[in-house]
Amino acid sequence: MPAIAGGPMSVIGKAQPRVDGPLKVSGKALYASDHNFPGMVYAVPVCSTIASGEIQRINTSAAEKMPGVRAIFHRENIGRLSRAAVNHEFGANMVRLDETRAPLEEDVVRYYGQYVALAVADTFPQAMAAAEAVKVTYREHKPYVDERLAPEINHKVESERGDPVTAFSEAEIQVDQTYGLPPETHNPIELHASLALREGSTFTLYETSQGVVNHRNVLAQMLGVPKENVRVITKFMGSGFGGKLWPWTQSALAAAAARQLDKPVKLVVSRRMMFQNVGHRPRVQQRIRLSATRDGKLTSLRQDYVNHTSILDDYHENCAEATPFMYSVPNLRVTSALARRNVGAPCPMRGPGAVPGLWATESAMDELALKLGMDPVQLRLVNEPEIDEGLQIPFSSRHLKECLSTGAEKFGWSKRDPRVGAMKRDGLTLGWGMAACTWIADRFPCTANVELRDDGTARVSCATQDIGTGTYTILAQIAAEKLGLPIDKVEVVLGDSQLPAGPLSGGSMATASVVPAVLEAAGKGIDSLLATAVSAPGSKFAGRKAADLEYTNGRVHARGEPATGGIPYQDFLRMGNQQAVSGRGSSEGTFGLATKPQFSSHSFGAHFVEVTWQPEIARLRVSRVVSVIDAGRILNPLAGRNQIEGAVVMGIGMSLFEETSYDPRNGAPINSNLADYIVAANADVPALEVHFIEYPDTKLNELGARGIGEIGLAGMSAAIANAVYHATGVRVRELPIKIENLLP
């Protein structure tokens, strides 16, 4: 068999184009809303026009008489939809969602846009017209959407060591600042969509889901059927960014309507609904207090943060995910709190926790470097820890120093003039800033199946999903490497809850999770093949022991003999009259375990950013980015670089443009469209330079690979804000950075 850990590899580590690329560019890849079935009808939700109050009356009479209308569903006639019993285990029995209230459960309205009814008609325009014709009378209360978050209310201690209060008060060098982050809305190109079919007590849902197994479990509970009676399919996704991790209420509504009408029901969430019904990154406010000695050694770190959440749901934005281990500091205290608002439930958004957390802590580190008169890179190097001081365990692999030094070299950091506004080029003022970054490296439980087929191909199947990040390609590469087959001989089947239970596509953990399961499944498939080779009638190895044989690059041969003289494996399947042999592999998860781990596993990196500032016309642009990432072995550098580049672009949007605003009068998201909610476009993005330093982390999995989907966003906002200060002398502590912040 080919080598896996160490030694040359034929597929792993090579730039591999997406195996699903031809399907996407030819239009053959079907997304959830692309599916159509005979007799299908269309559903459009009726959304509340208040953010706080009660429904007094729903008048459906006019809507029900309109052409093509099949039904107007509301609380009285939708049928029972139960709340799912949430659990926090990860794996085949996981049940997680962010809005715990079942749709149409009661007459209380708690956020603008909350679904209050559902119009179903033969065509989408008819359903739209019917939804608009439904008249709802409310008893309205003043909504609470205040963006100001109290800094010190009912804070929960998340991590603590030493005496940070005394250390801070006695320190000569101090930083004490508050950093804000507004609500951000996920805006993937593909809208959330649910297409539900019912056959008896069995439901099939074509979904936009980052976790088909969890989605199945949640919907089974809400519909009151065994989970074996629910099938969730997500073959392709136009990105999710965390907003599609858990089911949202439109899925249960589509299934309930299909149950009532006995017809396939398609429900596609509108772009406006994306801003109110399917989650967002919450507003976060963080107070950071740092103290240090004159030579830059940290003596204390305090982080007190609060994030807004919905009235009913306790969404916690874990801003302290990276704080306890990022730097060496003897005295530390981190606290968190929630602030309830009349908004829809927040949810994970690409880089939940560490991304907003590092925005604040890495900005504060830059402010500390200025007070010390110290280079920001050197300050981070001086405070490099030997172990994870939060857990008091060693790192499985940590190469932040190399990221910092490599990034500084590639960027030309030694040429930086630290004086504000001192660097010029072509009449523009340059600003250079940097920040370090990190992201958790863990695994979810995973099961996979690998088949070796009699036509010389292989099939890999797993109930995970490809959300646009290249999971189809990664599984094909892993199987091709283990089996010694060309990658075009490997078929990958994903996105179906009936397959062996696979991981969520979240937390940058999908790749690390599938590696051990697929490798074990392929190994067991080879074992089954060798057993066939010694038992098949007419085999030259008949009567020998399987242990006497080897499998190399698709051929079976006697142990110790050259593989070139071996026999193609499919010949033995035909001799044994078998279409295929298979193996199933599984691996345990490491994330969320109650037991203390042996190692602290994380990826690390550094971003170096150049901005240009033209005060005459008040134009600020990001002009150069160099990112250096330590993420273990990079299985596919083409896809890996794409992931970091996409995250950096998202970081530019987060830093300069993105902000969801709520109308204080009615709680409505004001800029609920892609004309008013600004995201980074091509003109905003410079050429991006990405470098990987590869130190395989074999304590995490056999290939030493860690996830990279989110680390490219971590630290980016701080690096940009630090560069803006260097150019303008204005320290912006509330994102996004606006031109009015920089004007005299």
RAQUIQUI-V192287 format. One line per field, one symbol per residue. ss: DSSP state (2 for helix, 1 for strand, 0 for the rest). phi: phi as a letter, one per 40 degrees, with the letter a starting at -180 (. if undefined). A space follows every 10 residues. Layout:
BEGIN
ss->???
phi->???
END
This chain:
BEGIN
ss->0000000000 0000000000 2222200000 0222000000 1111111000 0011111110 2222000011 1110000000 0000001000 0000100000 0000000110 0000111111 1002222222 2220111111 0000000000 0000011111 1002222222 0011111111 1001000000 0011111110 0111111000 0222222222 2220002221 1110000000 0000000022 2222222222 2000111100 2222000000 1001111111 1100000111 1111111110 0000000000 0022220000 0111111111 0000000000 0002222222 2222222222 2200022222 2200000100 0010100002 2222222222 2022200000 0001100111 1111111111 0000011111 1110000111 1010000000 2222222222 2220002221 1110010000 1000000002 2222222222 2222222222 2220000000 0000022211 1100111100 0022201122 2222200001 1111111000 0000000001 0111111111 1111000011 1111111111 0100002222 2222222222 2222220000 0100000010 0000000000 0222000111 1100000000 0000100000 0000022222 2222222200 0001000022 2200
phi->.ccbcggcbc bcgccbdccc ddccccgccc cdcccbbdgc bbbbccbcbb baibccabcb ccccccdgcc abcadcbcgc bcccccbbcb icbcbbaccc cccfcaccbb acgdcbaacb acbcdccccc ccccbbbbcc bccbbdccbc cbbfcbcbaa agbccccccc ccbbbaabbb bccbbcbccc ccabbbbbbg bbbbbcbbbc acccddcccc cccgbccccb bbbbcaacgb fhcbcbcbcc cccccccccc cfbcbbbbcc dccdcbbbga cccbbbbbbb bacccgccba abbbbabcac ccbccbcccc dcccbcbcac baabbbabbc bcbcccadbd gcgcccccdc ccccccccdc ccgbccccdc ccbcccbccc bfbcccaabc dccccccccc cgdccccccc gccbafgbcc bbbaacaaac babcdababb bbbcbgbbbb bacbabchch cdcccccccc cccgbccccb cbbbgacccd dbcccagfbc ccccdccccc ccccccdccc ccccbcdgcc bdgccdccbb bafgbbacdg ccccccbdcc ccccdcfbca baabbaaccb cgccccccbc bacbaabbbb bbbbccbfbb bcbabbbbbb bgcccacccc ccccccccdc cccccbbcac bbcccbgccc ccaccbccbc bdccbccbbb bbbcbdcccc accgcbcbcb ccccgccccc cccccccbgb ccbbcccbdc cbcc
END
